[in-house]
Amino acid sequence: MEKIIDEKKQGETLVLDQKKGNTRKLFIESYGCAMNFSDSEIVASILLEQGYNTTNTLEDADLVLVNTCSIRDKAEQTVRKRLEKYNAVKRDSNPHMKVGVLGCMAERLKTKFLEEEKIVDLVVGPDAYKDLPNLLSEVDEGREAINVILSKEETYGDIAPVRLNTNGVTAFVSITRGCDNMCTFCVVPFTRGRERSRDPQSIVEEINDLWAKGYKEVTLLGQNVDSYLWYGGGLKKDFEKASDIQKATAVNFAKLLELCAHAQPKMRIRFSTSNPQDFTMDVIETMSKYQNICNHIHLPVQSGSDRILKAMNRLHTREEYFEIIDNIRSVLPDCAISQDMITGFPTETDQDHKDTLSLMEYVKYDFGYMFAYSERPGTLAERKLEDDIPEAVKKERLKEIVALQQEHSGYRTRQHLNTVVEVLIEKTSKKSEAHWSGRTPQNLMAVFPKENYKIGDFVKVQVTDCTSATLIGKAIGLSDNN
C-alpha cells in the first residue's frame, strides 16, 4: 500500500520512438505503482537494443510483456484477464507471439504461471531485466525462461530509460529499489528485495539529461525515499559495516534532494513515497531552502490507531505522526500533505476506526489513496492474522473515510481561492480543448484558458473558482521559472 496506484494509468501501453533497423515488435502493458511504469521504460530501453520497437497493437506483437503488481487482489485479477486475452490472440492469430510476465507477480507466482498453468513463456523479476536478452534467446530456442533472483546491488543506474511519449514535461527518476520495512500487510520486501540506493551522481546526470531534453519536472521515486542512503553501494542494512570514510561521505535523502535541486534550479523536484519512521527534519529544512522542491509530501499513515499501527508493524505511533505533521506545518505552512489509508485491517474495532477518522480531522489531508484491506499471499499478515473484518464493515468504514477525505480536499482546495499559483502546463484539459491543464507545486490540478501559452510553460494563474480537486482560473503571465 505504500506505493501510489494511479487508477487512470492502469494497463497503459508504452509506445516509444521507433529505432531504424529494428524488426521485432514489443507490446508492453503496465499495472500498479509508478515504480512499475518506470521499470517498463528500463525494459523498453534494454529491448530497443535487442531489435524491438514498441507497438500498441497487440495482434502485431512478437513479444508481449505485462509489468505486474501484487499490492492488491484486484491488480492480480486484472493481469490474469489480460494474460487470457494475450493467449487467445496467440492461439487464434499469432502463434509465434511470446508472452512474458515482469515485476512483482512474476516473482511471487513464477512456478504457477510457467509450469502449472502454462500461460507464459517468460517470467522476469524486478531485478533481472538486464538478463532479458539471455532469457529471450532461451525462449527463441523453444524453452521456457525464468529469472526472479533478487539482487543486493541492482539499481539500473547505468541504464538511461526510454521515456514514454506523453507530455515530454514530467518524468520519474528511480533513486532506490526494494524495501526494508516489514509492514505486515505488504508484499514488496518479498517481491522487490532488500533496500539499496542508487549512486547520486547517476541520479543528477539523469536529471541534467532530462532538462537538456526539455523536461521541466522530475519525481524522485522509491518504495521509501526518505531512507535513501548512498555510501558507495550495497544494502542499506549493511551501512553499519561501512568504513569511516564511507560513513563520513555518505549521502542521505536530504543531501540528495539538495544535489538535485542545486543541479537544475528551474527544474521542479518532487518525491514519493515517504515513510513516517524515516522522515526527518533535515528533509523539511531542505525543502524550505530550495524553491524548486515542490511543497507536497505524500506521507502514508495507514491507520490512526496505535494498536493497529503496531499490528501492521508500522514503526511509528499516532503521536509521532502528529509531531511530523506539526513540524511540516511550522516550516512549510503551504505544504500539501497526502495519505495512504487501509481500513478493515484484521481485528480493527469501531474505536480503531474512530481513531483513524480523528487523525484525519487533525491533519486535514489535501488528498489520499484509501483502500479496504485485501489479504495478500506471502505477507506476514496473511501468515499470522485472520482476515476477520466482514466485507460489509470494510466497505462501510471505507465509505466514511472517503467521504471525510473529500470534505477535507474541498477545504484545502478552497484555501487557494483568490490567490495566484504557479502552474506547469502538462496537457490540454480533458473537459475543454480551449483550456490547459497542469499542476501547482502542491500537486493540485489547475485549468485555465490556453491563450498564447504552451506545454512546458510555468504560468502564474489567478484562481477564481474550484471544485474539490481542481483549481479554475486565468493566466496572468509567465512565472520567473521560465
C-alpha positions as CSV (number, residue, x, y, z in Angstrom):
1,M,0.0,0.0,0.0
2,E,3.0,2.3,0.3
3,K,3.0,2.6,-3.4
4,I,0.7,5.1,-5.1
5,I,-1.6,3.4,-7.6
6,D,-2.9,5.8,-10.3
7,E,-6.1,4.1,-11.5
8,K,-6.1,6.2,-14.7
9,K,-2.8,4.8,-15.8
10,Q,-3.6,1.1,-15.2
11,G,-3.0,-1.0,-18.3
12,E,-1.3,1.8,-20.1
13,T,0.6,0.7,-23.2
14,L,4.1,2.0,-23.6
15,V,4.8,3.3,-27.1
16,L,8.2,4.9,-27.9
17,D,10.0,6.4,-30.9
18,Q,10.9,3.7,-33.4
19,K,14.5,2.8,-33.9
20,K,15.5,2.4,-37.6
21,G,16.6,-1.2,-38.4
22,N,14.6,-2.8,-35.6
23,T,12.4,-5.6,-37.0
24,R,10.6,-7.1,-34.0
25,K,7.7,-5.6,-32.2
26,L,7.2,-5.3,-28.4
27,F,3.8,-4.8,-26.7
28,I,4.2,-3.8,-23.0
29,E,1.5,-3.0,-20.6
30,S,2.0,-1.8,-17.0
31,Y,-0.1,-2.2,-13.8
32,G,0.5,-1.0,-10.3
33,C,2.6,1.9,-9.0
34,A,4.8,4.5,-10.6
35,M,7.8,2.2,-9.9
36,N,6.3,-0.3,-12.4
37,F,5.8,2.3,-15.1
38,S,9.4,3.5,-14.6
39,D,10.6,-0.1,-14.8
40,S,8.8,-0.6,-18.1
41,E,10.8,2.3,-19.5
42,I,14.0,0.5,-18.4
43,V,12.8,-2.8,-20.1
44,A,11.9,-0.9,-23.3
45,S,15.4,0.7,-23.3
46,I,17.1,-2.8,-23.0
47,L,14.9,-4.4,-25.7
48,L,15.3,-1.4,-28.1
49,E,19.0,-2.5,-28.3
50,Q,17.8,-6.1,-29.0
51,G,15.9,-5.2,-32.1
52,Y,12.5,-4.5,-30.6
53,N,10.4,-1.4,-31.4
54,T,7.2,-0.8,-29.3
55,T,3.7,-1.2,-30.7
56,N,0.3,-0.6,-29.2
57,T,-1.3,-3.2,-31.5
58,L,-1.4,-6.4,-29.6
59,E,-2.1,-8.6,-32.6
60,D,1.2,-7.4,-34.3
61,A,3.5,-8.1,-31.4
62,D,6.3,-10.6,-31.5
63,L,6.8,-10.2,-27.7
64,V,4.0,-9.3,-25.2
65,L,5.1,-8.3,-21.7
66,V,2.9,-7.3,-18.8
67,N,4.5,-5.5,-15.8
68,T,2.6,-6.6,-12.8
69,C,1.7,-5.6,-9.2
70,S,1.0,-7.8,-6.2
71,I,-0.2,-5.0,-3.9
72,R,-4.0,-5.7,-4.3
73,D,-6.0,-8.7,-5.4
74,K,-7.8,-6.5,-8.0
75,A,-4.5,-5.9,-9.7
76,E,-3.7,-9.6,-9.9
77,Q,-7.2,-10.5,-11.2
78,T,-6.8,-7.8,-13.9
79,V,-3.4,-9.2,-15.0
80,R,-4.8,-12.7,-15.2
81,K,-7.6,-11.5,-17.5
82,R,-5.0,-9.8,-19.7
83,L,-2.9,-13.0,-19.9
84,E,-6.1,-14.8,-21.0
85,K,-6.5,-12.2,-23.8
86,Y,-2.8,-12.5,-24.9
87,N,-3.1,-16.2,-25.1
88,A,-6.4,-16.0,-27.1
89,V,-4.6,-13.8,-29.7
90,K,-1.6,-16.1,-29.7
91,R,-3.9,-19.2,-30.3
92,D,-6.2,-17.6,-32.9
93,S,-4.0,-15.3,-35.0
94,N,-0.3,-15.0,-33.9
95,P,1.1,-18.4,-32.9
96,H,4.7,-17.1,-32.9
97,M,3.9,-14.5,-30.2
98,K,5.8,-14.9,-26.9
99,V,4.2,-13.8,-23.7
100,G,6.1,-12.8,-20.5
101,V,5.3,-11.5,-17.0
102,L,7.5,-8.9,-15.4
103,G,7.6,-7.4,-11.9
104,C,6.1,-8.3,-8.5
105,M,3.6,-11.0,-9.6
106,A,6.4,-12.7,-11.6
107,E,8.5,-13.2,-8.5
108,R,5.5,-14.4,-6.5
109,L,3.8,-16.7,-9.0
110,K,6.7,-17.9,-11.1
111,T,6.0,-21.7,-10.9
112,K,2.3,-21.3,-11.2
113,F,2.5,-19.3,-14.4
114,L,5.2,-21.3,-16.1
115,E,4.7,-25.0,-15.0
116,E,1.2,-25.4,-13.6
117,E,-0.9,-23.1,-15.8
118,K,1.5,-22.8,-18.8
119,I,0.2,-19.4,-19.8
120,V,3.5,-17.6,-20.2
121,D,6.9,-18.3,-21.9
122,L,8.9,-15.9,-19.8
123,V,9.0,-14.8,-16.2
124,V,11.3,-12.0,-15.1
125,G,11.5,-10.5,-11.6
126,P,12.2,-6.8,-10.9
127,D,16.0,-7.2,-10.5
128,A,16.6,-9.4,-13.6
129,Y,15.7,-7.1,-16.5
130,K,19.3,-6.9,-17.7
131,D,19.1,-10.7,-18.3
132,L,16.2,-10.3,-20.8
133,P,18.5,-10.8,-23.9
134,N,19.6,-14.2,-22.5
135,L,16.1,-15.2,-21.4
136,L,14.7,-14.3,-24.9
137,S,17.4,-16.4,-26.5
138,E,16.1,-19.3,-24.4
139,V,12.5,-18.6,-25.5
140,D,13.5,-18.4,-29.1
141,E,15.0,-21.9,-28.8
142,G,11.7,-23.1,-27.7
143,R,12.4,-23.3,-23.9
144,E,10.7,-21.5,-21.1
145,A,12.8,-18.9,-19.3
146,I,12.8,-17.6,-15.8
147,N,14.9,-15.3,-13.7
148,V,13.4,-13.9,-10.4
149,I,16.6,-13.7,-8.4
150,L,16.5,-10.7,-6.2
151,S,19.7,-8.6,-6.2
152,K,21.7,-6.9,-3.5
153,E,23.2,-4.4,-6.0
154,E,21.0,-3.8,-9.0
155,T,19.7,-0.3,-9.2
156,Y,19.7,0.1,-13.1
157,G,21.6,3.3,-12.5
158,D,23.6,2.7,-15.7
159,I,20.6,2.4,-18.0
160,A,19.0,5.5,-19.5
161,P,15.3,4.8,-19.5
162,V,13.5,5.4,-22.8
163,R,10.7,7.9,-21.8
164,L,7.1,7.5,-22.5
165,N,5.8,9.6,-25.4
166,T,3.5,11.6,-23.3
167,N,3.9,15.3,-22.5
168,G,7.7,15.5,-22.5
169,V,7.4,17.7,-19.4
170,T,7.4,15.4,-16.4
171,A,9.4,12.2,-15.7
172,F,10.1,9.7,-13.0
173,V,13.7,9.1,-11.7
174,S,14.2,6.0,-9.6
175,I,16.5,6.5,-6.6
176,T,16.1,3.3,-4.6
177,R,14.9,-0.2,-5.1
178,G,13.5,-2.7,-2.6
179,C,12.3,-2.1,0.9
180,D,13.5,-3.0,4.4
181,N,10.2,-2.1,6.2
182,M,8.4,-5.3,7.0
183,C,4.9,-3.9,7.2
184,T,2.7,-6.9,7.8
185,F,0.2,-6.1,5.0
186,C,2.8,-5.5,2.3
187,V,4.4,-7.9,-0.2
188,V,7.0,-5.5,-1.5
189,P,10.0,-6.7,0.6
190,F,9.4,-10.2,-0.7
191,T,8.9,-9.3,-4.4
192,R,11.5,-6.4,-4.7
193,G,14.1,-7.5,-2.2
194,R,16.2,-5.6,0.3
195,E,16.7,-1.8,0.0
196,R,19.6,-0.4,-1.9
197,S,20.2,3.1,-3.2
198,R,21.4,4.4,-6.5
199,D,24.7,6.4,-7.0
200,P,23.7,10.1,-6.5
201,Q,25.9,11.1,-9.4
202,S,23.9,8.9,-11.8
203,I,20.7,10.5,-10.5
204,V,22.0,14.0,-11.1
205,E,23.2,13.1,-14.6
206,E,19.8,11.7,-15.4
207,I,18.1,14.9,-14.2
208,N,20.6,17.0,-16.2
209,D,19.9,14.9,-19.3
210,L,16.1,15.3,-18.8
211,W,16.5,19.1,-18.5
212,A,18.5,19.1,-21.7
213,K,15.7,17.2,-23.4
214,G,13.1,19.8,-22.3
215,Y,11.6,18.2,-19.2
216,K,10.6,20.6,-16.5
217,E,9.7,18.3,-13.6
218,V,11.0,15.1,-12.1
219,T,9.7,12.9,-9.3
220,L,12.3,11.0,-7.3
221,L,10.9,7.6,-6.9
222,G,11.3,4.8,-4.3
223,Q,9.4,2.5,-2.1
224,N,10.6,4.6,0.7
225,V,12.6,7.6,-0.5
226,D,13.5,9.0,3.0
227,S,15.7,6.0,3.8
228,Y,17.9,6.7,0.7
229,L,21.5,6.2,1.7
230,W,24.5,6.0,-0.6
231,Y,27.8,5.1,0.8
232,G,29.4,3.6,-2.2
233,G,26.9,0.8,-3.0
234,G,25.4,-2.1,-1.2
235,L,22.4,-2.7,1.0
236,K,21.2,-0.1,3.5
237,K,21.2,-2.6,6.3
238,D,25.0,-3.1,5.8
239,F,25.8,0.6,6.4
240,E,27.0,-0.2,9.9
241,K,29.8,-2.3,8.4
242,A,30.9,0.6,6.2
243,S,34.4,2.2,6.7
244,D,34.8,5.5,8.5
245,I,35.4,7.3,5.2
246,Q,32.3,5.8,3.7
247,K,30.2,6.9,6.6
248,A,31.7,10.4,6.6
249,T,31.0,10.9,2.8
250,A,27.6,9.1,2.8
251,V,24.7,10.9,1.0
252,N,21.3,10.7,2.8
253,F,17.9,11.8,1.3
254,A,18.1,15.4,2.4
255,K,21.6,15.7,0.8
256,L,20.3,14.0,-2.4
257,L,17.4,16.4,-2.6
258,E,19.8,19.3,-2.3
259,L,22.1,17.9,-5.0
260,C,19.1,17.6,-7.4
261,A,17.6,21.0,-6.6
262,H,21.0,22.7,-7.0
263,A,21.9,20.9,-10.2
264,Q,18.9,22.3,-12.1
265,P,17.5,25.3,-10.2
266,K,14.5,25.7,-12.6
267,M,13.6,22.0,-12.7
268,R,10.7,21.2,-10.3
269,I,11.6,18.4,-7.9
270,R,9.0,16.1,-6.4
271,F,9.5,12.8,-4.4
272,S,7.4,9.8,-3.4
273,T,6.9,7.8,-1.3
274,S,7.8,8.9,2.3
275,N,7.7,6.8,5.4
276,P,6.9,8.4,8.7
277,Q,9.6,6.4,10.6
278,D,12.3,7.7,8.3
279,F,11.1,11.2,7.6
280,T,13.5,13.7,9.2
281,M,13.6,17.4,10.0
282,D,16.5,17.9,7.6
283,V,14.3,17.0,4.6
284,I,11.7,19.7,5.7
285,E,14.5,22.2,6.1
286,T,16.0,21.4,2.6
287,M,12.5,21.8,1.1
288,S,12.2,25.3,2.6
289,K,15.7,26.2,1.3
290,Y,15.0,25.5,-2.4
291,Q,12.1,27.0,-4.2
292,N,12.2,24.3,-6.9
293,I,11.4,21.5,-4.5
294,C,7.6,21.2,-4.6
295,N,5.7,21.7,-1.4
296,H,3.9,18.4,-1.4
297,I,4.7,15.4,0.9
298,H,3.0,12.0,0.4
299,L,3.1,10.6,3.9
300,P,1.2,7.3,4.3
301,V,-0.1,6.7,7.8
302,Q,-2.3,3.6,7.1
303,S,-4.3,3.9,10.4
304,G,-5.0,6.4,13.2
305,S,-5.0,3.7,15.8
306,D,-1.8,2.9,17.8
307,R,-3.0,-0.7,18.3
308,I,-3.5,-1.3,14.5
309,L,-0.2,0.5,13.7
310,K,1.6,-2.0,15.9
311,A,-0.3,-4.9,14.3
312,M,0.8,-3.5,10.9
313,N,4.4,-3.3,12.1
314,R,4.4,0.4,11.3
315,L,7.3,1.8,13.3
316,H,5.6,5.0,14.3
317,T,2.9,5.9,16.7
318,R,0.0,8.3,16.3
319,E,1.7,10.9,18.4
320,E,5.0,10.6,16.5
321,Y,3.0,11.1,13.3
322,F,1.3,14.2,14.7
323,E,4.8,15.6,15.6
324,I,5.9,15.2,11.9
325,I,2.8,17.0,10.7
326,D,3.4,19.8,13.2
327,N,7.0,20.2,12.0
328,I,5.9,20.3,8.4
329,R,3.2,22.9,9.1
330,S,5.6,25.1,11.1
331,V,8.3,25.2,8.5
332,L,6.2,24.8,5.3
333,P,2.8,26.3,6.1
334,D,1.6,26.0,2.4
335,C,2.8,22.4,2.0
336,A,0.2,19.8,0.8
337,I,0.1,16.5,2.6
338,S,-1.4,13.4,1.2
339,Q,-2.0,9.9,2.7
340,D,-2.5,6.2,2.1
341,M,-5.1,4.6,4.4
342,I,-6.1,1.0,4.9
343,T,-9.5,0.3,6.6
344,G,-10.7,-3.1,7.9
345,F,-7.2,-4.4,8.9
346,P,-7.5,-7.6,11.0
347,T,-9.0,-7.0,14.5
348,E,-9.9,-3.4,13.7
349,T,-12.6,-2.2,16.1
350,D,-15.1,0.6,15.8
351,Q,-12.8,2.6,18.2
352,D,-9.8,1.9,16.0
353,H,-11.8,3.3,13.0
354,K,-12.8,6.4,15.0
355,D,-9.1,6.9,15.8
356,T,-8.4,7.0,12.1
357,L,-11.2,9.5,11.5
358,S,-9.9,11.7,14.3
359,L,-6.4,11.6,12.9
360,M,-7.8,12.7,9.5
361,E,-9.6,15.6,11.3
362,Y,-6.3,16.7,12.9
363,V,-4.3,16.6,9.6
364,K,-7.0,17.5,7.1
365,Y,-5.1,15.9,4.2
366,D,-5.2,17.5,0.8
367,F,-5.9,14.2,-0.9
368,G,-5.4,10.5,-0.3
369,Y,-5.4,6.9,-1.5
370,M,-7.8,4.8,0.5
371,F,-8.4,1.0,0.4
372,A,-10.2,-1.7,2.2
373,Y,-7.8,-4.3,3.5
374,S,-7.1,-7.0,1.0
375,E,-5.1,-10.0,2.3
376,R,-2.0,-10.6,0.1
377,P,-0.5,-14.1,-0.1
378,G,3.0,-14.3,1.3
379,T,2.7,-11.3,3.7
380,L,3.2,-11.6,7.4
381,A,-0.5,-10.6,8.0
382,E,-1.6,-13.5,5.8
383,R,0.5,-15.9,7.7
384,K,-0.2,-14.7,11.3
385,L,-3.5,-12.8,11.3
386,E,-7.1,-13.8,10.4
387,D,-8.9,-11.6,7.9
388,D,-11.8,-11.2,10.4
389,I,-13.5,-8.0,9.4
390,P,-16.6,-8.6,7.3
391,E,-16.6,-7.1,3.8
392,A,-19.7,-5.1,4.5
393,V,-18.0,-3.5,7.5
394,K,-14.8,-2.8,5.5
395,K,-16.9,-1.1,2.8
396,E,-18.9,1.0,5.2
397,R,-15.7,2.2,7.0
398,L,-14.1,2.9,3.7
399,K,-17.1,4.9,2.6
400,E,-16.8,7.1,5.8
401,I,-13.1,7.6,5.3
402,V,-13.5,8.6,1.6
403,A,-16.4,11.0,2.5
404,L,-14.3,12.7,5.1
405,Q,-11.3,13.0,2.8
406,Q,-13.5,14.6,0.1
407,E,-14.6,17.1,2.7
408,H,-11.0,17.9,3.6
409,S,-9.9,18.0,0.0
410,G,-12.5,20.6,-0.7
411,Y,-11.4,22.6,2.3
412,R,-7.8,22.6,1.3
413,T,-8.6,23.4,-2.3
414,R,-10.8,26.4,-1.4
415,Q,-7.8,27.9,0.5
416,H,-6.3,28.7,-2.9
417,L,-9.3,30.9,-4.0
418,N,-8.3,34.4,-4.9
419,T,-4.6,33.6,-4.8
420,V,-2.0,33.4,-7.6
421,V,-0.5,30.0,-8.1
422,E,2.3,28.7,-10.4
423,V,1.1,26.0,-12.8
424,L,3.3,23.9,-15.0
425,I,1.3,23.2,-18.2
426,E,1.2,19.5,-18.9
427,K,-1.6,18.9,-21.4
428,T,-4.9,20.1,-22.8
429,S,-7.7,19.8,-20.3
430,K,-9.8,16.7,-20.6
431,K,-13.0,18.7,-20.5
432,S,-12.2,21.5,-22.8
433,E,-9.9,21.8,-25.9
434,A,-9.7,25.6,-25.2
435,H,-8.1,25.1,-21.7
436,W,-4.7,24.0,-20.5
437,S,-4.3,21.6,-17.5
438,G,-1.3,21.5,-15.2
439,R,-0.3,21.2,-11.6
440,T,0.8,23.5,-8.8
441,P,3.8,22.8,-6.5
442,Q,1.2,21.3,-4.1
443,N,0.2,18.8,-6.8
444,L,-3.2,20.4,-7.3
445,M,-4.6,20.3,-10.8
446,A,-5.4,23.7,-12.3
447,V,-7.2,24.6,-15.6
448,F,-7.2,27.9,-17.4
449,P,-7.8,29.3,-21.0
450,K,-5.0,28.5,-23.4
451,E,-4.4,31.9,-24.9
452,N,-0.8,32.0,-26.2
453,Y,0.8,29.7,-23.6
454,K,2.3,26.3,-24.5
455,I,3.0,22.9,-22.9
456,G,6.1,23.2,-20.6
457,D,5.5,26.8,-19.6
458,F,5.4,27.8,-16.0
459,V,2.4,30.2,-15.7
460,K,1.1,32.4,-12.9
461,V,-2.7,31.7,-12.6
462,Q,-5.2,33.8,-10.7
463,V,-7.6,31.3,-9.0
464,T,-11.2,32.4,-9.4
465,D,-13.1,29.1,-8.7
466,C,-12.5,25.5,-7.8
467,T,-14.0,22.0,-7.5
468,S,-13.0,19.8,-4.6
469,A,-9.9,18.7,-6.6
470,T,-9.3,21.3,-9.3
471,L,-8.4,24.9,-9.4
472,I,-10.0,27.1,-12.1
473,G,-8.6,30.4,-13.1
474,K,-7.0,32.8,-15.6
475,A,-3.3,33.1,-16.6
476,I,-1.8,36.5,-15.7
477,G,1.7,35.9,-17.1
478,L,4.7,33.6,-17.2
479,S,6.4,32.9,-13.8
480,D,10.1,33.6,-13.2
481,N,10.8,29.9,-13.5
482,N,10.8,30.0,-17.4
